[in-house]
Amino acid sequence: MISRDTEQILADFKTLNFHDGFMKKMQINPPQYMNKKRYENTLCSQYSILFDLILHEPNFDEPWEPYNIVLEFVNVANLNMSVDFDIFSDNAPHQIWNAKIFHFKDLNNDVVIDGYKDWNVTYNDQEEGDISNTPVEYKLNNKSQYFLFQIELFGGSIKILAQDFVIKKRKLLNF
């Protein structure tokens, strides 16, 4: 369940300045327990994704002030990542161009359906393209519970479909 209201999640994420940020680490954390139910009445997983980043705080009297932030995306439903590491490393340490957030209910279904083709799974003799009784059906029936977080890199992008995000640590760096 979403711990904050939709507008607050959207507003809080938009306050972060990702431009020219540096990604120190990305970590995918599996759930502590597996969900025994199928997809009828419950979330598919309790996965989270942690990003350890160095971002810049805009300060109009001084040069931009860097700070370390650990950002956690919670109840992650999908992850789509495409990175050209030659371009990514050529731009180091400033690897992040921008970040955006969208309420999933306002988007088309392609975010989930396109990924379904890559899963390499079938469900109970279903015909190709049939999404009934699959994680796709659950996500589409519960679109209002999810947000699409899009991190645009110099050299790629990371798209995360999740219920919320949390700032785990924020510390100003003195260089």
C-alpha positions as CSV (number, residue, x, y, z in Angstrom):
1,M,0.0,0.0,0.0
2,I,1.2,3.5,-0.8
3,S,2.4,5.2,2.4
4,R,2.0,8.7,1.1
5,D,-0.6,10.3,-1.1
6,T,0.0,10.4,-4.8
7,E,0.6,14.1,-5.1
8,Q,3.1,14.1,-2.3
9,I,5.1,11.3,-3.9
10,L,5.1,13.1,-7.2
11,A,6.1,16.5,-5.6
12,D,8.9,14.9,-3.3
13,F,10.6,13.2,-6.3
14,K,10.5,16.3,-8.4
15,T,12.4,18.3,-5.7
16,L,15.5,16.1,-6.3
17,N,18.1,17.5,-8.8
18,F,19.6,14.6,-10.7
19,H,21.4,16.6,-13.5
20,D,25.1,15.8,-13.6
21,G,24.7,13.3,-10.7
22,F,27.0,10.4,-10.2
23,M,25.8,6.9,-9.6
24,K,28.1,5.2,-7.1
25,K,26.0,1.9,-6.8
26,M,22.8,0.3,-7.8
27,Q,21.6,-2.6,-5.7
28,I,18.5,-4.9,-6.2
29,N,17.2,-6.3,-3.0
30,P,14.9,-9.4,-3.1
31,P,12.1,-9.8,-0.6
32,Q,12.8,-11.3,2.8
33,Y,10.1,-13.9,2.1
34,M,8.4,-15.1,-1.0
35,N,4.7,-14.3,-1.6
36,K,3.0,-17.6,-1.6
37,K,-0.2,-16.2,-3.2
38,R,-0.5,-15.8,-6.9
39,Y,-1.4,-12.5,-8.4
40,E,-5.1,-12.2,-7.5
41,N,-5.2,-10.0,-4.4
42,T,-1.7,-9.0,-3.5
43,L,1.4,-7.4,-4.9
44,C,3.7,-9.6,-6.9
45,S,6.8,-8.8,-4.8
46,Q,8.4,-6.8,-2.1
47,Y,11.6,-6.1,-4.1
48,S,13.4,-2.8,-3.6
49,I,16.2,-1.1,-5.6
50,L,18.8,1.1,-3.8
51,F,20.8,3.8,-5.6
52,D,23.8,5.4,-3.9
53,L,24.2,8.7,-5.7
54,I,26.0,11.9,-5.5
55,L,23.7,14.8,-6.5
56,H,24.1,18.5,-6.4
57,E,22.1,20.9,-4.2
58,P,21.4,24.1,-6.1
59,N,22.6,27.1,-4.0
60,F,22.3,30.4,-5.7
61,D,24.9,32.2,-3.6
62,E,27.6,29.5,-4.0
63,P,28.6,26.9,-6.5
64,W,26.5,23.8,-6.4
65,E,26.9,21.8,-3.3
66,P,27.3,18.0,-3.7
67,Y,25.6,15.6,-1.3
68,N,25.5,11.8,-1.0
69,I,22.0,10.3,-1.1
70,V,20.7,6.8,-0.8
71,L,17.5,6.5,-2.7
72,E,15.3,3.4,-2.3
73,F,12.5,2.5,-4.6
74,V,10.0,0.2,-2.7
75,N,7.7,-2.5,-3.9
76,V,9.3,-2.6,-7.3
77,A,7.1,-4.3,-10.0
78,N,9.3,-3.8,-13.1
79,L,12.8,-2.8,-14.0
80,N,13.9,-1.9,-17.5
81,M,17.5,-0.9,-18.0
82,S,19.5,-0.1,-21.1
83,V,23.0,1.3,-20.9
84,D,25.9,1.7,-23.3
85,F,28.8,1.5,-20.9
86,D,31.2,3.1,-23.3
87,I,29.1,6.3,-23.4
88,F,28.3,6.0,-19.7
89,S,31.9,5.8,-18.6
90,D,33.0,8.6,-21.0
91,N,30.7,10.9,-19.1
92,A,31.9,9.9,-15.6
93,P,31.5,11.1,-13.0
94,H,28.6,13.1,-14.3
95,Q,26.5,10.2,-15.6
96,I,22.9,11.3,-14.8
97,W,21.2,13.6,-17.2
98,N,17.7,13.9,-15.6
99,A,15.0,12.0,-13.7
100,K,11.3,12.0,-14.2
101,I,8.3,10.5,-12.4
102,F,4.9,9.6,-13.8
103,H,1.8,8.2,-12.1
104,F,1.3,4.9,-13.9
105,K,-2.5,5.4,-14.2
106,D,-1.7,8.3,-16.6
107,L,0.5,6.2,-18.9
108,N,-0.3,3.7,-21.6
109,N,0.1,0.0,-20.8
110,D,3.3,-0.4,-22.9
111,V,5.6,-0.1,-19.9
112,V,4.4,-3.5,-18.6
113,I,3.3,-5.2,-21.8
114,D,6.5,-4.6,-23.6
115,G,8.5,-6.2,-20.8
116,Y,6.2,-9.2,-20.8
117,K,7.7,-10.3,-24.2
118,D,11.1,-10.5,-22.6
119,W,10.1,-12.6,-19.5
120,N,10.5,-15.9,-21.3
121,V,7.6,-17.5,-19.4
122,T,4.2,-19.0,-20.2
123,Y,1.3,-19.4,-17.9
124,N,-1.0,-22.5,-18.0
125,D,-1.3,-23.1,-21.7
126,Q,-2.1,-19.5,-22.5
127,E,-1.9,-18.3,-26.0
128,E,0.7,-15.8,-27.0
129,G,-0.3,-12.3,-25.9
130,D,-2.9,-13.5,-23.3
131,I,-2.2,-11.7,-20.1
132,S,-5.0,-13.1,-17.9
133,N,-3.9,-14.4,-14.5
134,T,-0.4,-13.0,-15.0
135,P,1.6,-10.3,-13.2
136,V,0.8,-8.0,-16.2
137,E,-3.0,-8.3,-15.5
138,Y,-2.5,-7.5,-11.9
139,K,-0.4,-4.4,-12.6
140,L,-2.7,-3.1,-15.2
141,N,-5.7,-3.6,-12.9
142,N,-3.9,-1.7,-10.1
143,K,-2.3,1.1,-12.1
144,S,-3.2,3.7,-9.6
145,Q,-0.8,2.1,-7.0
146,Y,2.3,2.5,-9.2
147,F,4.7,5.2,-10.4
148,L,7.1,5.1,-13.3
149,F,10.5,6.5,-12.2
150,Q,12.7,7.2,-15.2
151,I,16.4,8.0,-14.7
152,E,17.9,9.3,-17.9
153,L,21.6,8.6,-18.1
154,F,24.3,9.9,-20.5
155,G,24.3,6.7,-22.4
156,G,21.1,5.0,-21.4
157,S,18.0,4.9,-19.2
158,I,16.6,3.1,-16.2
159,K,12.9,2.7,-15.8
160,I,11.5,1.5,-12.5
161,L,7.8,0.7,-11.9
162,A,7.3,1.0,-8.1
163,Q,4.9,2.1,-5.4
164,D,7.0,4.6,-3.7
165,F,10.6,5.9,-2.9
166,V,12.3,6.7,0.3
167,I,15.4,8.8,0.9
168,K,17.5,6.5,3.3
169,K,20.4,8.8,3.8
170,R,21.3,12.4,2.8
171,K,24.7,13.9,3.7
172,L,26.3,17.1,2.4
173,L,29.8,16.4,1.1
174,N,32.8,18.7,1.8
175,F,35.3,18.6,-1.0
